[in-house]
Structure formats: structure tokens, C-alpha cells
Amino acid sequence: MALLEASNIYGTQTSDESTLAEDRIPPGALRDASFVTRLLCLFASGRHDLEAYWESLQSRDAFQNVRERQCSILTNTITSKAGLLLATSGVFVTTVSPAPYFDYTLPAPYLLPFTSLMMAMIAMLTSGLGMIRWLHADRQWIQEHIKPGGYFLSSHLLSMVMPMFFAGLSLNCFIFAMLIAGFCSQNTACHVLTAVWLVACVVGVGSMSIEFMWKLAQMS
């Protein structure tokens, strides 16, 4: 009798462990995701596959870590930077250049800060909505809806990427506006400083993009 009960307990534990192991295996729709979906996953989580994110949905503690990381990115990286870009672009759009040799009221330099202003507004809006979504996110509900892949998986990844996309677009518009204003200046010192700044930007962005390009090459 004791041997029968022990075998039943052992069989139940083995069955539970096998079920848990099966749940940790990503579904076929996630393993065979398209290139666009894997690219979105790379921007959202830093990895080109959904295996790590799927594993985080199997544990409450792991999902809490993902939630805290996403909220930290939205609060410290996106909202604060987008707010700074919003204020800076607003100043350049609403004021006249105090230096006559650095005129950013020309059509192109003026249009780009205005575009940067709009992109920063959208970044702050999507960041706030993303923060609300993550604070009220349900682990099992997300797991059930991304399991088949398709539209909800793409929209779920896009909701993580869009604040970063609009903040980056706002920053790039502002950078190009300053570059155009600097190179269109009649002052030689402005040309030199703008050229040095451009080289520093290219070197800094290039060095930071090496790992990203390596991961992107692994996807192809």
C-alpha cells in the first residue's frame, strides 16, 4: 500500500514536472517568428528571439523583474529624455537665435525642431500609456494572447518599442537641425565646431551600434 502511494506521488510529481517543462518551451508561432517580429523583439528586449521573454511569463518573480525593467526604461530613459527634448525643442521653435551667425530660423533648421517637438510629445504620450499598461499587466493574460503569435504579438512588441522609437526620432531631428544650422552658418568657427561634433556623434553611435549590428547579423 505504501509502495502504491509512493509510486502515485512520484508519478504525479513527474507529470507536473513534465507539464512545467512543456510550458516553458516556446510555442511554434514564437519559435518560427518572422524577421520583422524578431527585429521588434531585439529592440524591445535586447534579444532576437522570444524564448527568454516566454520563460519570464512562466514565473511570477521573473515577470515582476521584466515589469520593473520596462517601467524603469519608460520612466528614467524615455519620459525624462523626451521631456528634456520637448522643452529644448520648444525653446528653439519659439525664440530667435541670439547670435546672428547661428541662424536656426531658416526653413530647414526650423522645421526639424518643430518635428522634434511633435515626436517628443508622442514619445511622452506612448510612454505614459505604456507605463499604465505595464502596471496593470496580467502575466497569464499576456501569455495566452501572445502564444498564437500574429497581430497581438506584433502589437505587444510595438507597444514596448514605440516610445523608444519616437524619442530617438525626436533626438535625431534635433541633431540634424543643429547640423544644418551649423554648416549653413557664415562663421568658420561654427563650421569647425559642427564638424567636430558630427565626428564625435558618428564615432559614439558607431561604437555603441557594433553589438546591435552583430545581433542583427545573427538573425539573417
DRENDO-691185 format. One line per field, with one value per residue: residue number from 0; residue in one letter; x, y, z of N, C-alpha, C in turn. Coordinates in steps of 0.001 Angstrom, whole numbers. Layout:
BEGIN
pos	(NUM ...)
code	(a ...)
npx	(X ...)
npy	(Y ...)
npz	(Z ...)
capx	(X ...)
capy	(Y ...)
capz	(Z ...)
cpx	(X ...)
cpy	(Y ...)
cpz	(Z ...)
This chain:
BEGIN
pos	(0 1 2 3 4 5 6 7 8 9 10 11 12 13 14 15 16 17 18 19 20 21 22 23 24 25 26 27 28 29 30 31 32 33 34 35 36 37 38 39 40 41 42 43 44 45 46 47 48 49 50 51 52 53 54 55 56 57 58 59 60 61 62 63 64 65 66 67 68 69 70 71 72 73 74 75 76 77 78 79 80 81 82 83 84 85 86 87 88 89 90 91 92 93 94 95 96 97 98 99 100 101 102 103 104 105 106 107 108 109 110 111 112 113 114 115 116 117 118 119 120 121 122 123 124 125 126 127 128 129 130 131 132 133 134 135 136 137 138 139 140 141 142 143 144 145 146 147 148 149 150 151 152 153 154 155 156 157 158 159 160 161 162 163 164 165 166 167 168 169 170 171 172 173 174 175 176 177 178 179 180 181 182 183 184 185 186 187 188 189 190 191 192 193 194 195 196 197 198 199 200 201 202 203 204 205 206 207 208 209 210 211 212 213 214 215 216 217 218 219)
code	(m a l l e a s n i y g t q t s d e s t l a e d r i p p g a l r d a s f v t r l l c l f a s g r h d l e a y w e s l q s r d a f q n v r e r q c s i l t n t i t s k a g l l l a t s g v f v t t v s p a p y f d y t l p a p y l l p f t s l m m a m i a m l t s g l g m i r w l h a d r q w i q e h i k p g g y f l s s h l l s m v m p m f f a g l s l n c f i f a m l i a g f c s q n t a c h v l t a v w l v a c v v g v g s m s i e f m w k l a q m s)
npx	(834 1889 3944 2433 1177 3444 4426 2345 2509 5069 4656 2792 4317 6284 4703 3783 6212 6967 4883 5329 7815 7091 5484 7366 8618 8804 5966 5285 4615 6019 8657 9081 8979 8592 11034 10637 9205 11121 13001 11648 11511 14198 14698 12952 13611 16313 17161 17082 15242 12245 12389 13505 11789 9380 9901 9990 7339 6421 6914 6110 7877 9927 8483 7796 10276 10725 8619 9370 11776 10912 9224 11123 12705 10838 10294 12774 14428 12933 10688 11905 13982 12489 10959 12958 13829 11445 11189 13559 13326 11012 11930 13715 11927 10227 11747 14101 17310 20001 22503 23683 25206 24537 21936 19054 16510 16006 14270 14673 16255 14402 12066 12792 13336 10687 9418 10790 9756 7062 7423 8557 6399 4648 6223 6252 3531 3021 4787 3693 1231 2222 3415 1157 -59 1835 1858 -593 -539 -1289 95 -671 -2680 -1287 408 -1399 -2358 -190 698 -444 812 963 -1228 -1585 834 2622 1581 1957 4753 5297 4176 6087 8250 7602 7664 10486 11202 9962 11138 13841 13598 12819 15141 17022 15979 16369 19163 19936 18856 20510 22920 22489 22001 24493 26331 25329 25989 27731 30041 33322 34256 31934 31509 33726 33345 30873 31561 33389 31670 29903 31619 32216 29663 29171 31230 30625 27971 28445 30254 28620 26779 27847 27513 24750 24543 25895 24186 22020 23064 23169 20525 19900)
npy	(-1207 1245 1406 1707 4182 5798 5456 6622 9285 9912 9566 11606 13890 13655 13965 16601 17966 17433 18680 21326 21721 21492 23759 25754 25649 27521 28292 27078 29192 31312 30445 30262 32868 35790 37786 40517 40479 39333 41334 43442 42278 42295 45054 45533 43809 43312 40904 38600 36587 35096 33444 33914 35899 34508 32563 34218 34684 32450 32479 34196 35863 36276 37593 39857 41071 41705 43506 45570 46370 47325 49429 51015 51723 53173 55260 56461 56599 57135 58929 61037 61862 62456 64518 66425 66855 67854 70298 71610 71671 73180 75663 76374 76541 78618 80896 83422 83221 84247 84799 86159 84808 82172 81021 79544 79820 79468 77824 74896 74213 75180 73722 71124 71161 71707 69384 67618 68476 67646 64853 64317 64879 62800 60651 60979 60634 57955 56685 57190 55844 53265 52838 52756 50489 48457 48532 47477 45034 41635 38549 35923 36524 37903 35839 33957 35376 36063 33637 32395 33979 36305 39135 40207 39638 41176 43765 43874 43832 46156 48084 48195 49165 51557 54020 54338 54541 56952 58791 58529 59338 61986 63014 62662 64353 66819 66852 66849 69291 71099 70481 71307 74031 74764 74162 75796 78238 81416 81642 80617 79310 78129 76228 74533 73636 72367 70331 68851 68054 66458 64356 63293 62402 60432 58579 57876 56822 54803 53094 52224 50807 48489 45998 45715 45511 43146 41332 41674 40624 37960 37245 37079)
npz	(0 864 -982 -3296 -2874 -2769 -5347 -6766 -5895 -6795 -9527 -9991 -9358 -11329 -13608 -13220 -13339 -15968 -17331 -16560 -17740 -20427 -20656 -20502 -22920 -25834 -27917 -31292 -32984 -31902 -31968 -34697 -35648 -37725 -39579 -39104 -36706 -34998 -35167 -33912 -31381 -30757 -30458 -28340 -26168 -26319 -27298 -30042 -30130 -28768 -26620 -24037 -23094 -23132 -21184 -18961 -18556 -17323 -14651 -11692 -10287 -12166 -14165 -12770 -12556 -15255 -15620 -13843 -15026 -17544 -16723 -15495 -17710 -19195 -17432 -16519 -18782 -21172 -20626 -19142 -20896 -23202 -22181 -21729 -24385 -25382 -23990 -24829 -27659 -27812 -26917 -28997 -31107 -30442 -30032 -31134 -32654 -30632 -31627 -34548 -36477 -36181 -37279 -36673 -37587 -40208 -42962 -43104 -40678 -38841 -39269 -38561 -35656 -34937 -35822 -34135 -31706 -31917 -32140 -29656 -27997 -28741 -27927 -25124 -24632 -25533 -23831 -21311 -21573 -21973 -19477 -17785 -18838 -18238 -15454 -14839 -16006 -16743 -16144 -17033 -18852 -20870 -21655 -22738 -24944 -26579 -27345 -29729 -31592 -34329 -34752 -32111 -30855 -32394 -31909 -29165 -28907 -30357 -28690 -26723 -28089 -29405 -27740 -27425 -30107 -31012 -29270 -30027 -32708 -32345 -31106 -33191 -35179 -33948 -33746 -36486 -37197 -35776 -37000 -39659 -39262 -38216 -40324 -42287 -41419 -41574 -40259 -39611 -37335 -36362 -38344 -37944 -35272 -35580 -37371 -35803 -33769 -35281 -36077 -33546 -32800 -34760 -34232 -31564 -31757 -33617 -32267 -30202 -31627 -32557 -31235 -31570 -34388 -34731 -33478 -35174 -37526 -36835 -37003 -39680)
capx	(0 2801 4638 1488 1029 4698 4512 1375 3071 6193 4099 2184 5396 6910 3779 3793 7475 6960 3964 6020 8859 6428 5019 8500 9034 8024 5131 5850 4415 7074 9955 9174 8531 9149 12188 10161 8879 12369 13632 10943 11934 15559 14600 12181 14220 17742 17431 16357 14260 11258 12483 13710 10563 8375 10243 9642 5898 6109 7197 5647 9037 10606 7651 7908 11545 10506 7758 10155 12745 10203 8785 12317 13076 9857 10349 14075 15068 12077 9916 12785 14664 11500 10619 14063 13742 10255 11495 14603 12765 10076 12702 14234 10827 9524 12663 15002 18705 20674 23736 23317 25932 23965 20514 18271 15150 15865 13182 15023 16545 13224 11103 13248 12982 9233 9140 11302 8784 5892 7822 8740 5058 4143 7014 5764 2190 3119 5482 2721 288 2944 3575 -131 -292 2700 1468 -1806 -393 -1539 1048 -1342 -3411 -294 880 -2424 -2617 960 1005 -698 1544 73 -1431 -1379 2270 3238 1159 2572 6143 5290 3904 7338 9259 7186 8229 11898 11283 9620 12176 15012 13308 12862 16544 17690 15513 17034 20583 20067 18589 21713 23955 22191 22230 25925 27026 24830 26474 28788 31172 34211 34297 30735 31753 34681 32704 29833 32236 33905 30503 29408 32532 32020 28383 29313 32077 29905 26863 29004 30809 27520 25945 28555 26835 23441 24724 26293 22959 21209 23644 22800 19142 19799)
capy	(0 2393 1486 2213 5624 6457 5476 7611 10613 10100 9748 12937 14872 13567 14555 18059 18499 17395 19724 22600 21811 21755 25144 26641 25600 28491 27700 27130 30528 32198 29968 30493 34235 36430 38648 41775 40223 39167 42649 44145 41665 42767 46404 45561 43078 43143 39585 38423 35513 35307 32377 34474 36583 33479 31974 35162 34618 31236 32705 35499 36683 36677 38592 41094 41695 42301 44663 46647 46864 48120 50669 51835 52276 54186 56411 57124 56783 57693 60098 62147 62348 63084 65803 67348 67212 68685 71650 72213 71964 74285 76907 76713 76860 79845 82029 83795 82994 85456 85007 86291 83853 80833 81278 78317 80144 79126 76834 73517 74081 75478 72634 69933 71257 71587 67944 67039 68804 66768 63482 64228 64789 61440 59752 61080 60049 56494 56227 57179 54749 52020 52699 52313 49107 47539 48499 46662 43865 40319 37617 34834 37074 38140 34535 33340 36125 36058 32256 32094 34879 37132 40563 40637 39592 42354 44966 43828 44261 47553 48939 48331 49807 52867 55165 54493 54966 58370 59570 58538 60163 63382 63390 62753 65577 67960 66804 67292 70729 71800 70293 72170 75420 74977 74174 76930 79482 82130 81730 79453 78589 77285 75089 73624 73016 71448 69161 68051 67445 65394 63221 62696 61676 59235 57627 57382 55965 53624 52177 51632 50004 47290 44813 45610 45017 41740 40570 41735 39695 36600 36981 36823)
capz	(0 930 -2259 -4279 -2654 -3149 -6806 -7251 -5627 -7711 -10861 -10066 -9421 -12645 -14566 -13032 -13837 -17435 -17789 -16382 -18769 -21696 -20657 -20694 -24321 -26606 -28975 -32635 -33565 -31393 -32442 -36139 -35893 -38912 -39351 -38523 -35304 -34260 -35088 -32837 -30125 -30493 -29929 -27102 -25057 -26500 -27842 -31287 -30011 -27714 -25635 -22699 -22678 -22850 -19893 -17897 -18325 -16582 -13236 -11216 -9933 -13399 -14829 -11992 -12954 -16575 -15425 -13226 -16004 -18536 -16081 -15299 -19011 -19572 -16530 -16440 -20079 -22204 -20213 -18780 -22094 -24073 -21571 -21997 -25793 -25552 -23522 -25669 -28985 -27650 -26835 -30319 -32007 -30036 -29832 -32222 -32299 -30135 -32392 -35968 -37306 -35980 -37514 -36781 -38033 -41618 -43113 -42725 -39247 -38032 -39425 -37833 -34235 -34794 -35908 -32902 -30664 -32061 -31832 -28210 -27411 -28952 -27081 -23758 -24588 -25598 -22633 -20214 -21789 -21718 -18029 -17240 -19272 -17512 -14045 -14709 -16871 -16155 -16747 -17729 -19993 -21918 -22122 -23581 -26169 -27495 -27709 -31153 -32471 -35117 -34528 -30727 -30573 -33012 -31189 -27839 -29066 -30787 -27533 -25988 -28924 -29915 -27011 -27776 -31498 -31137 -28578 -30893 -33875 -31892 -30910 -34486 -35842 -33320 -34118 -37870 -37239 -35341 -38022 -40807 -38857 -38055 -41609 -43082 -40832 -42277 -39351 -39752 -36059 -36314 -39236 -37306 -34119 -36066 -37938 -34684 -33115 -36157 -35965 -32225 -32824 -35588 -33506 -30397 -32172 -34266 -31270 -29448 -32523 -33007 -30692 -32209 -35738 -34625 -33214 -36370 -38485 -36427 -37374 -41114)
cpx	(870 3557 3734 1301 2285 4831 3541 1897 4203 5701 3471 3248 6064 6039 3758 5073 7512 6027 4607 7101 8250 5950 6156 9006 8190 7174 5781 5717 5473 8447 10170 8683 9233 10330 11774 9844 10127 13135 12968 11346 13338 15545 13929 12930 15726 18135 16558 15406 13367 11343 12629 12451 9455 8643 9886 8150 5491 6276 6742 6820 9768 9804 7686 9208 11414 9657 8534 11170 12069 9727 9970 12765 12124 9980 11659 14668 14183 11422 10812 13487 13688 11058 11701 14060 12547 10535 12511 14073 11785 10777 13194 13119 10241 10441 13509 16437 19353 21962 23385 24025 25453 22447 19783 16815 14983 14847 13532 15367 15339 12200 11503 13029 11475 8799 9619 10348 7580 6244 8031 7396 4493 4908 6538 4377 2250 3842 4532 1712 953 3163 2289 -385 546 2325 252 -1732 -630 -697 342 -2099 -2469 177 -123 -2560 -1410 1294 695 134 593 -18 -1112 97 2966 2867 1765 4023 6222 5032 5146 8364 8896 7698 9698 12056 11016 10625 13448 14810 13345 14298 17268 17254 16215 18518 20779 19777 19820 22848 23737 22456 23714 26662 26541 25301 27589 30069 32006 34268 33089 30896 32664 34038 31624 30449 32783 32770 29951 30294 32357 30725 28500 30139 31332 28781 27382 29549 29713 26674 26613 27847 25472 23562 25131 25068 22053 21738 23315 21389 19003 20426)
cpy	(1259 2558 2053 3721 6380 6537 6488 9031 10923 10333 11107 14020 14871 14200 16071 18672 18499 18447 21096 22791 22101 23197 26125 26650 26587 27797 27859 28492 31512 31760 30276 31897 34820 37315 39958 41589 40049 40485 43501 43598 42125 44179 46421 44947 42900 41776 39368 37238 35784 34257 32935 35173 35586 32814 32910 35147 33381 31410 34104 36412 37176 37739 39923 41828 42370 43558 45850 47223 47744 49450 51596 52476 53396 55436 57168 57461 57537 58985 61283 62728 63024 64426 66850 67793 68112 70124 72335 72583 73122 75628 77324 77102 78235 81048 82268 83610 84278 85770 85075 85285 82416 80971 79953 78603 79969 77993 75426 73380 74374 74346 71405 70038 71177 70123 67223 67289 67878 65326 63288 64146 63376 60444 59794 60461 58527 55925 56174 56059 53392 51774 52193 50854 48118 47457 47609 45394 42584 39286 36537 35328 37339 36826 33893 34050 36163 34650 31948 32938 35842 38570 40974 40607 40820 43629 45024 44295 45729 48500 49127 49153 51257 54043 55409 55004 56462 59256 59645 59383 61644 63860 63558 64005 66801 68008 67308 68780 71521 71651 71218 73625 75716 75069 75300 78269 80094 82234 80456 78637 77679 76064 74061 72898 72021 70186 68258 67343 66298 64160 62509 61895 60373 58173 57039 56440 54692 52612 51499 50688 48714 46026 44614 45049 43550 40869 40554 40779 38254 36237 36594 35481)
cpz	(0 -379 -3343 -4139 -3070 -4662 -7403 -7067 -6595 -9135 -11035 -10168 -10787 -13714 -14464 -13574 -15356 -18012 -17679 -17433 -20137 -21777 -20903 -22127 -25111 -27664 -30344 -33284 -33099 -31865 -33914 -36497 -37108 -38548 -38695 -37040 -34464 -34141 -33998 -31474 -29751 -29915 -28556 -25929 -25184 -27017 -29059 -31269 -28805 -26609 -24215 -22202 -22364 -21504 -18742 -17597 -17544 -15079 -12847 -10893 -11177 -14144 -14085 -12334 -14319 -16453 -14854 -14205 -17053 -17953 -15841 -16603 -19398 -18707 -16658 -17799 -21056 -21746 -19887 -20005 -23043 -23505 -21805 -23455 -26064 -25139 -24423 -27047 -28905 -27578 -28222 -31284 -31711 -29852 -31074 -31746 -31791 -30890 -33870 -36871 -37121 -36052 -37705 -37134 -39532 -41769 -42636 -41240 -38354 -38103 -38615 -36326 -33987 -34884 -34654 -31744 -30721 -31703 -30326 -27488 -27549 -28086 -25637 -23608 -24594 -24380 -21438 -20356 -21545 -20237 -17386 -17597 -18476 -16031 -13819 -15554 -16087 -16898 -17563 -18950 -21156 -22519 -23080 -24931 -27106 -27966 -29162 -32107 -33160 -34638 -33099 -30355 -31154 -32273 -29802 -27904 -29492 -29621 -26670 -26753 -29258 -29086 -27324 -29197 -31634 -30406 -29415 -32131 -33517 -31715 -32229 -35256 -35262 -33687 -35546 -38006 -36833 -36357 -39216 -40456 -38714 -39373 -42526 -42523 -41675 -41452 -39454 -38470 -35909 -37191 -38559 -36132 -34541 -36644 -36840 -33966 -33939 -36070 -34627 -32168 -33597 -34861 -32320 -30761 -32815 -33283 -30453 -30297 -32962 -32518 -31337 -33619 -35743 -34359 -34446 -37437 -38131 -36853 -38835 -41488)
